[in-house]
Amino acid sequence: MGCFQSKTAHLPSPDQDPPVTDPANGEELEDEQAVPAFKEFSLAELRAATNGFNSELIVSESGEKAPNVVYRGKLRNNRLVAIKRFSKQSWPDPHQFLAEAAGVGKVRHKRLVNLIGCCAEGDERLLVAEYMPNDTLSKHLFHWEKQPLPWDMRVRVAYYIAQALDHCNTENRKLYHDLNAYRVLFDEDGDPRLSSFGLIKNSRDGKSYSTNLAYTPPEFLRTGRVIPESVIYSYGTVLLDLLSGKHIPPSHALDLIRGKNLLLLMDSSLEGQYANEDATELVELASKCLQYEAKDRPEITFLLSAVAPLQKQTEVASLVLMGLTKTPVVLPTMLSPLGKACVRMDLSAVHEILLKTGYRDEEGAENEVSFFSSLCR
């Protein structure tokens, strides 16, 4: 089954301005943030973008019920992307997969890792999203190398992710599947963004799942389905991660909160970085999100209004807060057959390739060998 091409998906109406195009390749761009318009890629394009799904380009692997691998890739216009590769078993119906992906592709926001394409060809099911070069929240919280994530950056993460969820709600995408610290990624400016992959139902029956039952919303354990309030519960678990810098099961965290043992909950590396009342406010907000009964949890708009005043260094760039610098991402070079033959110093292979392309040396074999030798230096 090939990728289904839509001939009218991006045609402007007569009273609209003509679409903005990418000068590198003429592709249509969305006005907001110049994100490419959602499109259906061919499998050949995505195979080329990942050097044949090269294992060196794997960013992450996850999922038992719906296995998937995420690759770092580069499109023909040199745009870096993240390519999530499912198995056909995850989405047997290619039409359903493409419809779901196209729906999520319409949800664009500066706080989201925007989805820019998909492919359903043969047994392959692939999603293409913007590439985030500065790792996940999980990496910065639990596996940091240079410095722990500072308090002001943690508050910014809480606020930006609430903004992303609020936008999803306004776009009638109220179900976000398995929200956790791995779903939050940092862009080239160090700003946290919520992965759009979580808006895609990732199993054939439309059910979400959690990799750790201790962090799973209670109603999901009872019914096997996610509801909008489940997203609030998962947001509460992310708040716990931000507060503690550790994986603390919600039940244990709630015991600490009820016992007023906030010092046992808070990340010791944050000492002296926050006002006690601010930490208490965020702890109480996490507690509200983690209520057992879904109806007792707050709305997204409440989360936004509660976290916004806790931000103290809004004028400081995220890269500065995190102690990061912009670094270019370099992908392994994909050599042509001729290039590989040159690297091997295989003159016979070089000769054969050039003959197939129509090369003829009018001055004889001696110059021919000399030419091949110069290629391989």
Buried (B, 14 or more C-beta within 10 A) or exposed (E): BEBBEEEEEEEEEEEEEEBEEBEEEEBBBBEEEEBBBBBBBEBEBBBBBBBEBBEEBBBEEBBEBBEBBBBBBBBEEEBBBBBBBBBBEBBEEBEBBBEBBBBBBEBBBBBBBBBBBBBBBEEBBBBBBBBBBBBBBBBBBBEBEEEBBBBBBBBBBBBBBBBBBBBBBEBEBBBBBBBBBBBBBBBBEBBBBBBBBBBBBBBBEEBBBBEEEEBBBBBBEEEEBBBBBBBBBBBBBBBBBBBBBEBBBBEEBBEBBEEEEBEBBBBEEBEEBBEEEBBBBBBEBBBBBBBEEBEEBBEBEBBBEBBBEBBBBEEEEBBEBBEBEEEEEEBEEBEEEBBBBBEEEBBEBBBEBBEEEEEEBEEEEEEBEEBBEEBEE
